[in-house]
Structures are given as C-alpha cells and as structure tokens.
Amino acid sequence: MTWPSPPGTAITEGPLSPALSAQVKDLAAAAARADGVAPLSEDALLQVRHGSGAGARDLVLTTADGVLAGYAHLDAIVGTRAAKDVYPWVAEFLDRS
C-alpha cells in the first residue's frame, strides 16, 4: 500500500525485505549516534530484525532515488478489530464527558 507523502518521496507499507531491514537498522543506528537516543523501542527493533507480528505495520519513507529517509512501526495494541471493538466505547465515553 502507498500513502500520501511529501513531493519527491514515497511512503510504502508492507513487510520489510532483508535488505530494507538492514537499511532500517543502519538508519536507526545513525539516528542514535546523532543524538544519543535510540529511535526504536526494543520490541520494534526486534520486529525489524525478525519480522513484524500479526497486526503490526511497517511504513518506510524513501526518496525518489530510493534512499531510505524514515521508518515507522505501528502495533495494533488494541487488536485488529479496533474500529468495531474500541471505537464505540470511546465514542460513548466522549459523549458522557
């Protein structure tokens, strides 16, 4: 799946290939060296290394010439049926507030 992105870039969603996984690890290491803070949680880094779990999403931002410029890992922490299972409860809570 492709998402809207800034001009000259592309955001794609899907499993990471071994080559893309290596690029994500390199990008995360460079970010950590730059500011001393690990940009990925241990769980996200493990999923980069070994494949994301069910319900998780990997999004990558690449430039027009194919250079990795960003990465996001999204976990379905409330399940894959969040819209049906959680949204009605949230809407009800907000209506009472």
C-alpha positions in Angstrom: 0.0 0.0 0.0 1.2 3.5 -0.8 0.4 6.5 1.4 0.4 10.3 0.5 3.8 11.8 1.0 5.9 14.9 0.5 6.9 15.7 -3.1 9.9 13.6 -4.2 9.2 10.8 -1.7 7.1 7.7 -1.2 5.6 6.1 1.9 5.0 2.4 1.5 3.5 -0.2 3.8 4.4 -3.8 4.0 6.8 -6.4 5.3 10.5 -5.4 5.3 12.7 -7.3 3.0 16.1 -8.4 4.4 17.8 -5.6 2.5 15.3 -3.0 3.8 15.5 -4.4 7.3 19.3 -3.8 7.1 18.7 -0.2 5.9 16.3 0.5 8.8 18.8 -0.9 11.3 21.5 1.4 9.8 19.2 4.4 9.8 18.3 3.8 13.5 22.0 3.4 14.4 22.8 6.7 12.6 20.0 8.5 14.5 21.2 7.1 17.8 24.8 8.3 17.1 23.5 11.7 16.1 21.6 12.5 19.3 22.4 9.7 21.7 18.8 8.4 21.9 17.6 5.1 20.4 14.8 5.9 18.0 13.2 2.5 18.2 12.0 0.5 21.1 13.5 -2.9 21.8 10.3 -4.5 20.6 10.2 -2.5 17.4 13.9 -3.3 16.7 13.3 -7.0 17.3 10.5 -6.9 14.8 12.7 -5.1 12.3 15.2 -7.9 12.7 12.9 -10.9 12.8 9.7 -9.7 11.1 6.7 -7.9 12.4 3.9 -9.6 14.3 0.3 -10.0 13.3 -1.5 -6.7 13.2 1.7 -4.7 13.1 2.5 -2.3 10.2 5.9 -1.2 8.8 6.0 2.1 7.0 9.0 3.3 5.1 9.7 6.7 3.6 12.0 6.7 0.6 13.3 9.5 -1.6 12.7 9.5 -5.4 16.1 7.8 -5.9 15.3 5.0 -3.4 17.2 6.2 -0.4 15.6 5.3 3.0 14.7 8.5 4.7 12.4 7.3 7.5 10.7 4.4 9.2 7.7 3.9 11.4 6.5 0.7 13.2 2.8 0.6 14.2 1.4 -2.1 16.5 -2.3 -2.9 16.8 -2.2 -2.6 20.6 -6.0 -2.9 20.8 -6.4 -5.6 18.3 -7.1 -5.8 14.6 -10.8 -5.0 15.2 -10.2 -1.7 16.9 -12.8 0.2 14.9 -15.5 -2.3 15.9 -14.3 -3.2 19.4 -12.9 0.1 20.8 -14.4 3.0 18.9 -18.0 2.5 20.2 -16.6 2.5 23.8 -14.5 5.6 23.2 -17.4 7.4 21.5 -19.7 6.6 24.4 -17.1 7.9 26.9 -16.7 11.1 24.9 -20.4 11.7 24.7 -20.6 11.5 28.5 -17.7 13.9 29.0 
